[in-house]
C-alpha cells in the first residue's frame, strides 16, 4: 500500500474517503483493504481510475465488480466533501482576504455558502433516497414506486460553480495578504473539481446504467 501511495500521493484522498488510516507499515493493498472491510478489486479500480485513468475499458471493469463497496465509496465521498473538504476551503477563504477586500470577501463567502448548500442538498438526496432504493433493489425487497430515471433527470452539475469560484479568486483577489495561502486554496479547488468530476462520472456513467439493468431484470421476473 505504501508503494501505491508513493506512486501517486493523490491516493491519500482516496484513503481519507474510505476512512483507511495511515500507519499500515509494509502491509499489502489486499491486507489493508481486508482489515478495513473494503473489496480489494474495488479499491484498485478506484485507485487506477482516479490516479491515472489507465483502465482501458472502464465500463467492462466496473461491471465485473460488486456494487455495494462502490456505493459505500460514493456515500463516504459525500461525508468527505461536506465534513472535510468544503469546510477546510471555507476556513482558508476567511483568512486570505486583506482588510481592503472585506466586501469582496463577504460576496465570495456568500457564494461559497450557497454552493455548499447546493452540494449538501444534492448529496443528501442521494444518501436518503437513491442509495436506499438501490440497496433495496439489490435485496429484492424494493416496494417504493421509484425509478433511477428520476434520479438521472434531476442529477444536476455540482462542479460548474467550483470553476466559477476559481475564476473569481484568480481574477479579482490579489492574494497580497498571503500569496501562498491563495495558491493553496486554488490548488484545493482544482483538486476538488477533478474529484467531483470523477465522482459524477462514476454515478452517471457507471452506477445509473447498472441500476437500470437491475431494474429491468426485476421487472422481468
N, CA and C of each residue as an Amber inpcrd file, in Angstrom:
protein
   663
   0.8350000  -1.2080000   0.0000000   0.0000000   0.0000000   0.0000000
   0.8720000   1.2620000   0.0000000   1.9560000   1.2450000   0.7730000
   2.8100000   2.4420000   0.8190000   3.4350000   2.7270000  -0.5490000
   3.7790000   1.6780000  -1.2930000   4.3260000   1.8640000  -2.6430000
   3.2970000   2.4760000  -3.5770000   2.0560000   2.0430000  -3.4390000
   0.9720000   2.5700000  -4.2760000   0.7710000   4.0580000  -4.0110000
   0.7490000   4.4390000  -2.7400000   0.5660000   5.8480000  -2.3850000
   1.7620000   6.6720000  -2.8320000   2.9620000   6.0960000  -2.6840000
   4.1730000   6.8140000  -3.0770000   4.1950000   7.0780000  -4.5810000
   3.5490000   6.1970000  -5.3460000   3.4870000   6.3720000  -6.8000000
   2.5620000   7.5110000  -7.1930000   1.5750000   7.7930000  -6.3670000
   0.6570000   8.9150000  -6.6230000   0.0690000   9.3760000  -5.2980000
   0.5950000  10.4730000  -4.7690000   0.1850000  10.9670000  -3.4540000
  -1.2990000  11.3310000  -3.3860000  -1.9170000  11.5640000  -4.5510000
  -3.3360000  11.9390000  -4.5470000  -4.2200000  10.8270000  -4.0020000
  -3.6900000   9.6000000  -3.9860000  -4.4620000   8.4820000  -3.4450000
  -4.6400000   8.6040000  -1.9380000  -3.8930000   9.5010000  -1.3080000
  -4.1350000   9.7670000   0.1160000  -5.5770000  10.2230000   0.3350000
  -6.1300000  10.9470000  -0.6320000  -7.5050000  11.4140000  -0.5090000
  -8.4960000  10.2610000  -0.6470000  -8.1370000   9.2590000  -1.4340000
  -8.9840000   8.0710000  -1.5320000  -9.0070000   7.3460000  -0.1920000
  -7.8590000   7.2270000   0.4540000  -7.8020000   6.6060000   1.7740000
  -8.6650000   7.3880000   2.7600000  -8.5900000   8.7050000   2.6720000
  -9.3820000   9.5410000   3.5810000 -10.8660000   9.3160000   3.3870000
 -11.2880000   9.2090000   2.1380000 -12.7150000   8.9930000   1.8670000
 -13.2000000   7.6600000   2.4250000 -12.3340000   6.6680000   2.3860000
 -12.7210000   5.3270000   2.8410000 -12.4030000   5.1060000   4.3150000
 -11.9470000   6.1720000   4.9780000 -11.5950000   6.0950000   6.4100000
 -10.5470000   5.0280000   6.6780000  -9.5900000   4.8950000   5.7500000
  -8.4600000   3.9880000   5.9420000  -7.3050000   4.8080000   6.5180000
  -6.8760000   4.4640000   7.7070000  -5.8580000   5.2430000   8.4060000
  -4.4590000   4.9170000   7.8900000  -3.5730000   5.9040000   8.0100000
  -2.1710000   5.6850000   7.7040000  -1.5300000   4.8410000   8.8030000
  -0.2580000   4.4740000   8.5850000   0.4270000   3.6510000   9.5710000
   0.2830000   2.1760000   9.2800000   0.1540000   1.8370000   7.9810000
  -0.0590000   0.4390000   7.6200000   1.2510000  -0.3080000   7.3720000
   2.3900000   0.3190000   7.6690000   3.6650000  -0.3740000   7.6000000
   3.9420000  -0.9690000   6.2320000   4.3120000  -2.2360000   6.2150000
   4.6460000  -2.9330000   4.9760000   3.4890000  -3.7920000   4.4680000
   2.3020000  -3.5530000   4.9640000   1.1570000  -4.3810000   4.5800000
   0.8080000  -4.1850000   3.1080000   0.3280000  -5.2550000   2.4910000
  -0.0840000  -5.2020000   1.0870000  -1.4050000  -4.4630000   0.9560000
  -1.7360000  -4.0990000  -0.2930000  -3.0270000  -3.4580000  -0.5660000
  -4.1590000  -4.3820000  -0.1280000  -4.0330000  -5.6510000  -0.4500000
  -5.0770000  -6.6230000  -0.1070000  -5.2760000  -6.7070000   1.4020000
  -4.1950000  -6.7510000   2.1640000  -4.2980000  -6.8490000   3.6230000
  -4.9550000  -5.6080000   4.2100000  -4.5320000  -4.4290000   3.7400000
  -5.1100000  -3.1800000   4.2580000  -6.5980000  -3.1110000   3.9390000
  -6.9800000  -3.4970000   2.7170000  -8.3900000  -3.4690000   2.3300000
  -9.2060000  -4.4340000   3.1900000  -8.6870000  -5.6480000   3.3890000
  -9.4160000  -6.6280000   4.1970000  -9.5630000  -6.1610000   5.6310000
  -8.5320000  -5.5470000   6.1820000  -8.6030000  -5.0410000   7.5530000
  -9.6340000  -3.9290000   7.6920000  -9.8980000  -3.2460000   6.5760000
 -10.8770000  -2.1500000   6.5900000 -12.1920000  -2.5490000   5.9330000
 -12.3690000  -3.8500000   5.7130000 -13.6180000  -4.4120000   5.1960000
 -14.0400000  -3.7340000   3.8920000 -13.0650000  -3.5790000   2.9740000
 -13.3710000  -2.9970000   1.6680000 -12.8110000  -3.9050000   0.5900000
 -13.6020000  -4.1630000  -0.4280000 -13.2200000  -5.0620000  -1.5070000
 -11.9450000  -4.5610000  -2.2040000 -10.9520000  -5.4430000  -2.2980000
  -9.6550000  -5.0590000  -2.8570000  -9.7560000  -4.6700000  -4.3260000
 -10.4970000  -5.4210000  -5.1140000 -10.6250000  -5.0990000  -6.5420000
 -11.3270000  -3.7670000  -6.7550000 -12.3090000  -3.4660000  -5.9020000
 -12.9760000  -2.1560000  -5.9910000 -12.0010000  -1.0370000  -5.6460000
 -11.1730000  -1.2740000  -4.6330000 -10.1790000  -0.2630000  -4.2550000
  -9.2100000  -0.0100000  -5.4050000  -8.7240000  -1.0750000  -6.0180000
  -7.7740000  -0.9200000  -7.1230000  -8.4200000  -0.2390000  -8.3270000
  -9.6970000  -0.5450000  -8.5560000 -10.4240000   0.1260000  -9.6350000
 -10.4640000   1.6370000  -9.3780000 -10.8300000   2.0120000  -8.1520000
 -10.9220000   3.4280000  -7.8060000  -9.5510000   4.0940000  -7.8530000
  -8.5380000   3.3910000  -7.3880000  -7.1820000   3.9480000  -7.3980000
  -6.7020000   4.1810000  -8.8270000  -6.9020000   3.2030000  -9.6900000
  -6.4860000   3.3520000 -11.0940000  -7.2860000   4.4250000 -11.8050000
  -8.5860000   4.4330000 -11.5540000  -9.4540000   5.3970000 -12.2290000
  -9.1240000   6.8300000 -11.8170000  -8.9540000   7.0570000 -10.5130000
  -8.7420000   8.4210000 -10.0380000  -7.2880000   8.8680000 -10.1560000
  -6.3810000   7.9070000 -10.2220000  -4.9740000   8.2840000 -10.2670000
  -4.5060000   8.6340000 -11.6700000  -4.7370000   7.7170000 -12.6260000
  -4.1710000   7.9690000 -13.9530000  -5.0830000   7.5690000 -15.1060000
  -6.3280000   7.2140000 -14.7690000  -7.3000000   6.8490000 -15.8020000
  -6.7600000   5.7630000 -16.7440000  -5.9720000   4.8220000 -16.1800000
  -5.2920000   3.8420000 -17.0140000  -6.1640000   2.6550000 -17.4030000
  -7.3740000   2.5770000 -16.8620000  -8.2550000   1.4650000 -17.1890000
  -8.7400000   1.6390000 -18.6250000  -8.4490000   0.6720000 -19.4650000
  -8.7980000   0.8040000 -20.8880000 -10.3060000   0.7640000 -21.0880000
 -10.9650000  -0.2130000 -20.4830000 -12.4130000  -0.3410000 -20.6200000
 -13.0450000  -0.1930000 -19.2410000 -13.3220000   1.0510000 -18.8810000
 -13.8280000   1.3430000 -17.5410000 -15.1520000   0.6420000 -17.2880000
 -16.0640000   0.7100000 -18.2770000 -17.3990000   0.1360000 -18.0970000
 -17.3350000  -1.3710000 -17.8650000 -16.5250000  -2.0790000 -18.6720000
 -16.4240000  -3.5350000 -18.5250000 -15.8060000  -3.9050000 -17.1850000
 -14.8070000  -3.1660000 -16.7650000 -14.1720000  -3.4320000 -15.4720000
 -15.1570000  -3.2030000 -14.3370000 -15.9100000  -2.1170000 -14.4310000
 -16.9000000  -1.8020000 -13.4010000 -17.9470000  -2.9040000 -13.2950000
 -18.3690000  -3.4380000 -14.4260000 -19.4010000  -4.4800000 -14.4320000
 -18.9460000  -5.7540000 -13.7270000 -17.6430000  -5.9600000 -13.6580000
 -17.1240000  -7.1750000 -13.0220000 -17.0200000  -7.0390000 -11.5090000
 -17.2870000  -5.8520000 -10.9840000 -17.0920000  -5.5830000  -9.5570000
 -18.4110000  -5.6140000  -8.7980000 -18.3700000  -5.9450000  -7.5070000
 -19.5870000  -5.8570000  -6.6890000 -19.9980000  -4.4000000  -6.5290000
 -21.2800000  -4.1530000  -6.4960000 -21.7790000  -2.7750000  -6.4600000
 -21.7590000  -2.1730000  -5.0580000 -21.9830000  -2.9830000  -4.0370000
 -22.1040000  -2.4580000  -2.6730000 -20.8760000  -1.6480000  -2.2090000
 -19.6540000  -2.1650000  -2.3980000 -18.4990000  -1.3650000  -1.9540000
 -18.4050000  -0.0220000  -2.6690000 -18.8120000   0.0210000  -3.9290000
 -18.7330000   1.2680000  -4.6770000 -19.7930000   2.2640000  -4.2210000
 -20.9530000   1.7550000  -3.8020000 -21.9580000   2.6380000  -3.1990000
 -21.4510000   3.1780000  -1.8620000 -20.7790000   2.3200000  -1.1280000
 -20.1780000   2.7650000   0.1460000 -19.1580000   3.8600000  -0.1030000
 -18.3570000   3.6890000  -1.1570000 -17.3750000   4.7140000  -1.5130000
 -18.0570000   6.0410000  -1.8440000 -19.1280000   5.9880000  -2.6340000
 -19.8370000   7.2140000  -3.0070000 -20.4170000   7.9100000  -1.7810000
 -21.0000000   7.1360000  -0.8860000 -21.5820000   7.7140000   0.3330000
 -20.4870000   8.2980000   1.2210000 -19.3710000   7.5960000   1.3480000
 -18.2500000   8.1090000   2.1360000 -17.6880000   9.3850000   1.5150000
 -17.7190000   9.4500000   0.1860000 -17.2440000  10.6510000  -0.5020000
 -18.1090000  11.8560000  -0.1480000 -19.3950000  11.6250000   0.0240000
 -20.2860000  12.7100000   0.4250000 -19.8560000  13.2800000   1.7710000
 -19.6150000  12.4010000   2.7300000 -19.1720000  12.8510000   4.0540000
 -17.8400000  13.5840000   3.9490000 -16.9580000  13.0670000   3.1160000
 -15.6440000  13.6850000   2.9240000 -15.7830000  15.1240000   2.4160000
 -16.6050000  15.3390000   1.3920000 -16.7650000  16.6830000   0.8500000
 -17.4600000  17.6160000   1.8410000 -18.5260000  17.1340000   2.4580000
 -19.3510000  18.0000000   3.3000000 -18.7280000  18.2810000   4.6610000
 -17.9850000  17.3180000   5.1850000 -17.4460000  17.4650000   6.5460000
 -15.9780000  17.8660000   6.5770000 -15.2510000  17.6310000   5.4880000
 -13.8130000  17.9040000   5.4960000 -13.4010000  18.8910000   4.4170000
 -13.6050000  18.5140000   3.1600000 -13.0580000  19.2980000   2.0560000
 -13.6430000  20.7170000   2.0030000 -14.9610000  20.8340000   1.9250000
 -15.5740000  22.1590000   1.7840000 -15.3730000  23.0310000   3.0210000
 -15.5520000  22.5210000   4.2530000 -15.2680000  23.3600000   5.4270000
 -13.8090000  23.8230000   5.4780000 -12.8930000  22.9800000   5.0310000
 -11.4760000  23.3580000   5.0430000 -11.2130000  24.5050000   4.0750000
 -11.8340000  24.4430000   2.9000000 -11.6810000  25.5510000   1.9430000
 -12.2620000  26.8340000   2.5150000 -13.4090000  26.7310000   3.1720000
 -14.0340000  27.9390000   3.7190000 -13.1740000  28.5900000   4.7960000
 -12.5690000  27.7730000   5.6540000 -11.6910000  28.3230000   6.6940000
 -10.5510000  29.1200000   6.0780000 -10.0210000  28.6310000   4.9850000
  -8.9190000  29.3280000   4.3240000  -9.4010000  30.6180000   3.6570000
 -10.6180000  30.5790000   3.0970000 -11.1700000  31.7900000   2.4810000
 -11.3640000  32.9040000   3.5040000 -11.6060000  32.5470000   4.7430000
 -11.7790000  33.5520000   5.8030000 -10.4680000  34.2610000   6.1360000
  -9.3450000  33.6390000   5.7730000  -8.0360000  34.1590000   6.1720000
  -7.2770000  34.8750000   5.0660000  -7.6800000  34.6790000   3.8130000
  -6.8300000  35.1100000   2.7090000  -7.0710000  36.5480000   2.2520000
  -8.1860000  37.1380000   2.6360000  -8.5190000  38.4830000   2.1540000
  -7.8750000  39.5620000   3.0290000  -7.4380000  40.6220000   2.3930000
  -6.9150000  41.7720000   3.1280000  -8.0800000  42.6190000   3.6430000
  -7.7860000  43.5420000   4.5450000  -8.8330000  44.4060000   5.1130000
  -9.5230000  45.2200000   4.0260000  -8.7820000  45.5600000   2.9810000
  -9.3640000  46.3740000   1.9080000 -10.3450000  45.5880000   1.0470000
 -10.3440000  44.2690000   1.1960000 -11.2010000  43.4240000   0.3530000
 -12.3490000  42.7850000   1.1320000 -12.7630000  43.3940000   2.2310000
 -13.7930000  42.7740000   3.0690000 -15.1270000  42.6190000   2.3390000
 -15.4600000  43.5920000   1.5110000 -16.7180000  43.4880000   0.7630000
 -16.6790000  42.3290000  -0.2050000 -15.5540000  42.1800000  -0.8970000
 -15.3820000  41.0640000  -1.8260000 -15.3560000  39.7440000  -1.0680000
 -14.7070000  39.7480000   0.1000000 -14.6640000  38.5260000   0.9020000
 -16.0690000  38.0530000   1.2550000 -16.9250000  38.9750000   1.6740000
 -18.2820000  38.5770000   2.0440000 -19.0430000  38.0340000   0.8430000
 -18.8420000  38.6430000  -0.3120000 -19.5040000  38.1520000  -1.5260000
 -19.0190000  36.7420000  -1.8730000 -17.7130000  36.5090000  -1.7350000
 -17.1520000  35.1880000  -2.0360000 -17.6530000  34.1470000  -1.0400000
 -17.6830000  34.5190000   0.2520000 -18.1580000  33.5810000   1.2690000
 -19.6390000  33.2560000   1.0750000 -20.4260000  34.2680000   0.7050000
 -21.8540000  34.0250000   0.4340000 -22.0000000  33.0740000  -0.7600000
 -21.2140000  33.3090000  -1.8010000 -21.2330000  32.4390000  -2.9840000
 -20.8630000  31.0170000  -2.5750000 -19.8180000  30.8840000  -1.7740000
 -19.3540000  29.5650000  -1.3550000 -20.3860000  28.8710000  -0.4690000
 -21.0120000  29.6150000   0.4250000 -22.0250000  29.0230000   1.3060000
 -23.2360000  28.5460000   0.5140000 -23.6460000  29.3310000  -0.4730000
 -24.7680000  28.9060000  -1.3200000 -24.4020000  27.6450000  -2.1020000
 -23.1700000  27.5970000  -2.5720000 -22.6930000  26.4110000  -3.2880000
 -22.6810000  25.1940000  -2.3600000 -22.1830000  25.3880000  -1.1490000
 -22.1370000  24.2980000  -0.1780000 -23.5370000  23.7680000   0.1080000
 -24.5030000  24.6700000   0.2220000 -25.8900000  24.2440000   0.4630000
 -26.4210000  23.4150000  -0.7060000 -26.0870000  23.8140000  -1.9290000
 -26.5000000  23.0450000  -3.1110000 -25.8870000  21.6450000  -3.0930000
 -24.6010000  21.5760000  -2.7670000 -23.9240000  20.2740000  -2.7050000
 -24.5490000  19.4080000  -1.6160000 -24.8560000  20.0350000  -0.4720000
 -25.4670000  19.2860000   0.6290000 -26.8080000  18.6880000   0.2080000
 -27.6600000  19.5070000  -0.4120000 -28.9680000  19.0140000  -0.8550000
 -28.8160000  17.9070000  -1.8950000 -27.8860000  18.0750000  -2.7970000
 -27.6070000  17.0960000  -3.8450000 -27.2080000  15.7530000  -3.2290000
 -26.2640000  15.8010000  -2.3140000 -25.7410000  14.5690000  -1.7260000
 -26.6880000  13.9670000  -0.6950000 -27.4110000  14.8160000   0.0110000
 -28.3970000  14.3090000   0.9770000 -29.4830000  13.5180000   0.2610000
 -29.9210000  13.9900000  -0.8840000 -30.9340000  13.2770000  -1.6590000
 -30.4210000  11.8950000  -2.0590000 -29.1840000  11.8400000  -2.4850000
 -28.6130000  10.5450000  -2.8550000 -28.5270000   9.6110000  -1.6470000
 -28.0830000  10.1460000  -0.5120000 -27.9260000   9.3230000   0.6940000
 -29.2590000   8.8220000   1.2310000 -30.2770000   9.6740000   1.1740000
 -31.5550000   9.3450000   1.8270000 -32.5740000   8.7010000   0.9030000
 -32.4160000   8.9080000  -0.4050000 -33.4110000   8.3830000  -1.3560000
 -32.7900000   7.3700000  -2.3190000 -31.7610000   7.7880000  -3.0220000
 -31.2290000   6.9700000  -4.1230000 -30.5400000   5.7110000  -3.6130000
 -29.5910000   5.8580000  -2.7120000 -28.8350000   4.6930000  -2.2590000
 -29.7130000   3.6680000  -1.5380000 -30.6080000   4.0830000  -0.6260000
 -31.5090000   3.0900000  -0.0200000 -32.3500000   2.3590000  -1.0640000
 -32.7730000   3.0800000  -2.1060000 -33.5450000   2.4420000  -3.1800000
 -32.7090000   1.3790000  -3.8840000 -31.4470000   1.7040000  -4.1950000
 -30.5900000   0.7510000  -4.8970000 -30.3240000  -0.4760000  -4.0230000
 -30.0890000  -0.2640000  -2.7400000 -29.8730000  -1.3980000  -1.8360000
 -31.1080000  -2.2990000  -1.7900000 -32.2740000  -1.6930000  -1.6790000
 -33.4980000  -2.4960000  -1.6140000 -33.7420000  -3.2190000  -2.9350000
 -33.3330000  -2.6060000  -4.0350000 -33.4620000  -3.2360000  -5.3460000
 -32.5660000  -4.4730000  -5.4290000 -31.3620000  -4.3530000  -4.9320000
 -30.4370000  -5.4820000  -4.9600000 -30.9040000  -6.6100000  -4.0410000
 -31.5510000  -6.2300000  -2.9470000 -32.0380000  -7.2340000  -1.9950000
 -33.4020000  -7.7870000  -2.3910000 -33.9440000  -7.2590000  -3.4840000
 -35.2630000  -7.6620000  -3.9830000 -36.3570000  -7.4240000  -2.9400000
 -36.1710000  -6.3710000  -2.1590000 -37.1720000  -6.0140000  -1.1630000
 -37.7900000  -4.6530000  -1.4560000 -37.5440000  -4.1690000  -2.6740000
 -37.9940000  -2.8300000  -3.0370000 -39.5150000  -2.7890000  -3.2060000
 -40.1280000  -1.8740000  -2.4790000 -41.5710000  -1.6770000  -2.5940000
 -41.9120000  -0.2280000  -2.9410000 -40.8620000   0.6070000  -3.0470000
 -41.0900000   2.0200000  -3.3160000 -41.3650000   2.2610000  -4.8020000
 -42.3380000   3.1010000  -5.1270000 -42.6170000   3.4450000  -6.5320000
 -41.5940000   4.4660000  -7.0340000 -40.3910000   3.9980000  -7.1970000
 -39.2930000   4.8840000  -7.5820000 -38.5560000   4.2570000  -8.7600000
 -37.8370000   5.0860000  -9.4830000 -37.0140000   4.5960000 -10.5980000
 -35.7390000   5.4160000 -10.6380000 -34.6500000   4.7860000 -11.0400000
 -33.3800000   5.5000000 -11.1570000 -33.4680000   6.5940000 -12.2140000
 -34.4450000   6.5150000 -13.1020000 -34.6510000   7.5810000 -14.0990000
 -34.9630000   8.9110000 -13.4250000 -35.6580000   8.8620000 -12.2910000
 -35.9860000  10.0890000 -11.5610000 -34.7080000  10.7700000 -11.1060000
 -33.8110000   9.9560000 -10.5560000 -32.5190000  10.4840000 -10.1170000
 -31.7200000  11.0300000 -11.2930000 -31.7250000  10.3020000 -12.4000000
 -30.9540000  10.7200000 -13.5670000 -31.4410000  12.0700000 -14.0900000
 -32.7390000  12.2810000 -14.0850000 -33.3130000  13.5210000 -14.6130000
 -32.9920000  14.7300000 -13.7400000 -32.8760000  14.4960000 -12.4130000
 -32.6490000  15.6310000 -11.5200000 -31.1870000  15.7400000 -11.0820000
 -30.3270000  14.8750000 -11.6370000 -28.9220000  14.8750000 -11.2200000
 -28.2210000  16.0800000 -11.8220000 -28.0400000  17.1160000 -11.0350000
 -27.5120000  18.3830000 -11.5290000 -25.9950000  18.4580000 -11.4040000
 -25.4370000  19.4160000 -12.1180000 -23.9920000  19.6360000 -12.1510000
 -23.5490000  20.3420000 -10.8730000 -22.6190000  19.7180000 -10.1220000
 -22.1180000  20.3710000  -8.9190000 -20.6490000  20.7790000  -9.0630000
 -20.1080000  20.6380000 -10.2910000 -18.7170000  21.0470000 -10.4940000
 -18.6180000  22.4580000 -11.0640000 -19.6520000  22.8830000 -11.7900000
 -19.5830000  24.1510000 -12.5170000 -19.2750000  25.3390000 -11.6410000
 -19.9420000  25.4390000 -10.4920000 -19.7400000  26.6000000  -9.6280000
 -18.3670000  26.5960000  -8.9740000 -17.7690000  25.3980000  -8.8390000
 -16.4070000  25.3370000  -8.3280000 -15.4750000  26.0730000  -9.2800000
 -15.6940000  25.9050000 -10.5760000 -14.8900000  26.6150000 -11.5750000
 -15.1480000  28.1090000 -11.5190000 -16.4130000  28.4990000 -11.3020000
 -16.7310000  29.9320000 -11.1740000 -15.9530000  30.5570000 -10.0210000
 -15.8890000  29.8500000  -8.8890000 -15.1680000  30.3710000  -7.7280000
 -13.6800000  30.4960000  -8.0260000 -13.1130000  29.5160000  -8.7080000
 -11.7030000  29.5840000  -9.0970000 -11.4350000  30.8390000  -9.9200000
 -12.3140000  31.1050000 -10.8940000 -12.1180000  32.2520000 -11.7710000
 -12.2040000  33.5690000 -11.0020000 -13.1430000  33.6510000 -10.0650000
 -13.2790000  34.8670000  -9.2560000 -12.0060000  35.1190000  -8.4530000
 -11.5030000  34.0810000  -7.8120000 -10.3220000  34.2470000  -6.9690000
  -9.0880000  34.6060000  -7.8010000  -8.9000000  33.9480000  -8.9340000
  -7.7260000  34.2300000  -9.7650000  -7.7570000  35.6340000 -10.3560000
  -8.9480000  36.0770000 -10.7510000  -9.0500000  37.3360000 -11.4950000
  -9.2040000  38.5660000 -10.6040000  -9.8270000  38.4000000  -9.4250000
 -10.2220000  39.5940000  -8.6750000  -9.6800000  39.6760000  -7.2560000
  -8.9660000  38.6570000  -6.7810000  -8.3860000  38.7040000  -5.4340000
  -6.8700000  38.6820000  -5.5840000  -6.2090000  39.6980000  -5.0340000
  -4.7720000  39.8520000  -5.2700000  -3.9380000  38.7960000  -4.5700000
  -4.4140000  38.3310000  -3.4320000  -3.6030000  37.3880000  -2.6690000
  -2.4450000  38.0700000  -1.9810000  -2.4770000  39.3950000  -1.9120000
  -1.3500000  40.1440000  -1.3450000  -1.1730000  39.8730000   0.1460000
  -2.2320000  39.5160000   0.8430000  -2.1160000  39.2300000   2.2770000
  -1.3210000  37.9570000   2.5100000  -1.5910000  36.9240000   1.7070000
  -0.8860000  35.6450000   1.8550000  -0.9510000  34.9100000   0.5180000
   0.0550000  35.1490000  -0.3100000   0.0570000  34.5790000  -1.6530000
   0.0660000  33.0490000  -1.6190000   0.8370000  32.4760000  -0.7000000
   0.9160000  31.0210000  -0.6340000  -0.4180000  30.4100000  -0.2100000
  -1.1390000  31.0830000   0.6730000  -2.4540000  30.5860000   1.0740000
  -3.4150000  30.6330000  -0.1060000  -3.3500000  31.6920000  -0.9100000
  -4.2070000  31.7860000  -2.0860000  -3.8850000  30.6520000  -3.0720000
  -2.6040000  30.3860000  -3.2780000  -2.2080000  29.2780000  -4.1490000
  -2.7480000  27.9620000  -3.5900000  -2.6670000  27.8080000  -2.2860000
  -3.1720000  26.5940000  -1.6380000  -4.6690000  26.4380000  -1.8480000
  -5.4100000  27.5250000  -1.7190000  -6.8630000  27.4860000  -1.9250000
  -7.1860000  27.0950000  -3.3630000  -6.5170000  27.7460000  -4.3150000
  -6.7730000  27.4480000  -5.7200000  -6.4130000  26.0010000  -6.0540000
  -5.3090000  25.5140000  -5.5150000  -4.9250000  24.1210000  -5.7420000
  -6.0020000  23.1860000  -5.2130000  -6.5160000  23.4930000  -4.0330000
  -7.5520000  22.6510000  -3.4390000  -8.8420000  22.7110000  -4.2610000
  -9.1480000  23.8620000  -4.8260000 -10.3330000  23.9790000  -5.6760000
 -10.1670000  23.1740000  -6.9640000  -8.9810000  23.2290000  -7.5670000
  -8.7260000  22.4260000  -8.7640000  -8.8630000  20.9420000  -8.4600000
  -8.2870000  20.5120000  -7.3480000  -8.3740000  19.1070000  -6.9740000
  -9.8070000  18.7030000  -6.6760000 -10.5440000  19.5710000  -6.0010000
 -11.9410000  19.2720000  -5.6830000 -12.7660000  19.1430000  -6.9490000
 -12.5020000  20.0170000  -7.9120000 -13.2280000  19.9510000  -9.1780000
 -12.9550000  18.6220000  -9.8900000 -11.6990000  18.1900000  -9.9000000
 -11.3520000  16.9100000 -10.5220000 -12.0120000  15.7500000  -9.7840000
 -12.0110000  15.8060000  -8.4680000 -12.6220000  14.7400000  -7.6670000
 -14.1210000  14.6640000  -7.9070000 -14.7610000  15.8200000  -7.9730000
 -16.2050000  15.8340000  -8.2050000 -16.5470000  15.3490000  -9.6080000
 -15.7070000  15.6790000 -10.5820000 -15.9370000  15.1900000 -11.9450000
 -15.8480000  13.6650000 -11.9780000 -14.8510000  13.1040000 -11.2920000
 -14.7140000  11.6460000 -11.2380000 -15.9040000  11.0250000 -10.5100000
 -16.3210000  11.6750000  -9.4340000 -17.4630000  11.2080000  -8.6430000
 -18.7310000  11.1770000  -9.4960000 -18.9460000  12.2620000 -10.2370000
 -20.1340000  12.3590000 -11.0860000 -20.0890000  11.3360000 -12.2170000
 -18.9010000  11.1260000 -12.7860000 -18.7690000  10.1290000 -13.8570000
 -19.1510000   8.7430000 -13.3520000 -18.6710000   8.3760000 -12.1790000
 -18.9920000   7.0590000 -11.6210000 -20.4990000   6.9190000 -11.4290000
 -21.1350000   7.9640000 -10.9190000 -22.5870000   7.9000000 -10.7060000
 -23.3460000   7.8460000 -12.0300000 -23.0420000   8.7770000 -12.9160000
 -23.8310000   8.9250000 -14.1490000 -23.5350000   7.8480000 -15.1980000
 -22.2600000   7.5470000 -15.3840000 -21.8710000   6.6720000 -16.4920000
 -21.7010000   5.2140000 -16.0990000 -21.5980000   4.9340000 -14.8000000
 -21.3780000   3.5610000 -14.3660000 -22.5090000   3.0290000 -13.4880000
 -22.8460000   3.7660000 -12.4310000 -23.8570000   3.2600000 -11.4890000
 -25.2540000   3.2960000 -12.0880000 -25.6530000   4.4190000 -12.6720000
 -27.0110000   4.5380000 -13.1990000 -27.3100000   3.4840000 -14.2710000
 -26.4450000   3.2820000 -15.2870000 -26.7310000   2.2200000 -16.2690000
 -26.8400000   0.8370000 -15.6260000 -26.0150000   0.5820000 -14.6320000
 -26.0700000  -0.7300000 -13.9790000 -27.3600000  -0.9090000 -13.1980000
 -27.7980000   0.1270000 -12.5200000 -29.0560000   0.0550000 -11.7680000
 -30.2330000  -0.1100000 -12.7220000 -30.1550000   0.5300000 -13.8690000
 -31.2180000   0.3630000 -14.8710000 -31.3380000  -1.0940000 -15.2980000
 -30.2030000  -1.7630000 -15.4500000 -30.2440000  -3.1750000 -15.8330000
 -30.8270000  -4.0360000 -14.7060000 -30.5050000  -3.6810000 -13.4720000
 -31.0820000  -4.4150000 -12.3390000 -32.5850000  -4.2280000 -12.3000000
 -33.0200000  -2.9840000 -12.5300000 -34.4820000  -2.7270000 -12.5730000
 -35.1440000  -3.5870000 -13.6520000 -34.5180000  -3.6220000 -14.8130000
 -35.0920000  -4.3900000 -15.9220000 -35.1700000  -5.8640000 -15.5700000
 -34.1290000  -6.3830000 -14.9370000 -34.1350000  -7.8020000 -14.5240000
 -35.2450000  -8.0750000 -13.5260000 -35.4780000  -7.1500000 -12.6110000
 -36.5030000  -7.3500000 -11.5800000 -37.8950000  -7.3430000 -12.1850000
 -38.1120000  -6.4550000 -13.1760000 -39.4550000  -6.3830000 -13.7860000
 -39.7580000  -7.5840000 -14.6660000 -38.7090000  -8.2520000 -15.1170000
 -38.9040000  -9.4220000 -15.9820000 -39.1420000 -10.7080000 -15.2030000
 -38.9390000 -10.6440000 -13.8920000 -39.1420000 -11.8540000 -13.0870000
 -40.6180000 -12.0980000 -12.8130000
